[in-house]
Amino acid sequence: MRKINIATGFLFFLTGLAIFINTFYFKQTLISDNYLGAAFFPRMVSVCLMGLSLLLAVPAFLQKEEREKEKKEFRSVINADMLRPAAGAVMLLLYLPVVQFLGFSLTTVMLFWGFLKLAGAGKVSYYIIAPVFTAAVYGVFRYLFLVQLPEGLIGF
């Protein structure tokens, strides 16, 4: 499990770092306190994510294990059952840069539909709920919390 812990810790550290860096592009809301703006909670979560990923990776990096045992454990974890979670992780990583270009609404609906497709959801009602849920989240953040979400090409 040593290599897997190192790789996972490294990937989650990079994800947390990317989230932390992107919070500097958030627009400040009407709240005048610089510490409690739109970026506060994402920064807090990203710092926790980076810290926990270091707690996973550093001890694994420092310990030494037998190579044969490590190879068997790696093969038992990397298999066909991991394709769906890996595809979901890739979709989440692609979401961050695409949301800046296409906007929150369109990108979130596409991500929602992608996750439904990965899960094998066949009901049409699930696919109809995606834009309704996205519109509700957009409305809450935009008009209740006064957080400016990425607008992208379509303007909302």
N, C-alpha and C positions, 0 to 999 in steps of 0.2 A: 504493500500500500504506500510505500515511501514515494515512488515516482508519481503516483496519482495524486497524493496530497500536495506535493510540490507543484505539479501542473495546475491543479484546481486552485490552490492558493494564489498562484501567479495570475491566473486568468481572472479570478475575482478581485484581486488587488488592482489589476488594470481596469476592470469595469468600474470599481469604486473611484479610481483616479479620473477616469473619463467623465463620470458623473460629477465629481467635485469640480473639475475644470469647467464643465459646461454651466455650472451654477453661476459663474461670473458673468454670463451673458443674459441672465434673467433681468427683466425690467423691475425696478422698484415700484411697489404699490403705494397707496396713500399713507401707509403706516410710516411715520417719520423716523422711527428707531432703526438704525442700520443693521442691528443684530436680528430683528424679527421681521425680515422681509420674505419675499417669495422663495429665496434661496436657503433660508435657515434649515428647514426640515430636510431637504435633499442633501445638504452639506453634512448634517448630523448623521444621516443614514450612510452616506458614502464613507465618512470617517470610521464609523462602526464596521462597515463592510471591509475596509482596508485593514483595520486592526484585527478582525477575526480571521481574515485570510492570512495575515502574517502569523497568527497563532497556529494556524494549520500547517503552513509551509515551513517555517523556520525549524521547529523540532524535527520534522521529517527530513529536512535537509541535513541536520546535524547528526542524526542517527545513522548507523550503518547496519545493513541487513545482508543476508545471503542473496546472491544474484539469482539462483534458481528459484528460490521461494518467491522472489519479487516478480519474476517472469510469469509464474503460474497465477499469482494474484492479479497481475495486470491483464492477462488473458481472460480471467474469470469476470472482470469488470467490463472490459471492452468487448461487447458482443452486439448482436442485432437488436436486442432490447433497448440499447442505448441510443438508437438512431432517432427516435421521436424526441426524447429530451434534448439531444444535441441539436436537432433542427429547431426546437423551441428556443434554445439559448442563442442560436445564430440569428433567429428572427428578432429576438430582443436586442441583440447587439446592433443589428441593422436599423432598428427602430430609431435609435438616438440620432444618427445623422440624417435619416430620411425625414423625420418629423420637422426638422428645421427647414427643409426644402418644400415639402408638400403640405405642411401644417398639421396641427393636432388632430383635427376631425377626420380628415381623409386617411391619415396614417394609422390612427387608432382603430378605425373601422377595418382597414385592411389587416392589421395585426390580429384583431378579434376574429375575423374570418379565417385567417391562417391557423390560429389555435384551434378553432372549431374543426377545420379540415384535418389537422393533425390528430385530434381526438376522435375523428371518425363520426362526428355529429351529422346525422342525416335529416333531421327535422328542419323544414324551411323556417319555422318560427324562431329557431335559434339565430338564424342569419338575419332575420328581421329585427330581433332584439338588439343586435350589435349597434346599428346607427342610433337607435332610440337611447340606449345606455350611454353611448358616446356623447350624444346631444345633452343628456342630463348632466353628465360629468362636466362638460364644457360650460353649461349654464351655471352650475354651482361654483366652479372656480372663477369664471369670468365675472359674474354679476353678484355673487354672494361674498366670495373671498377677495374679489377685486385683483385676481392674479391674471396677468397677461399671458396667454398661451400662444405658442407659435402659430402664426396665421398662414404662412405658406402661400401657395399659388391661388387658392380659392378665397382667401381672405378671412377664414374662420376655422 
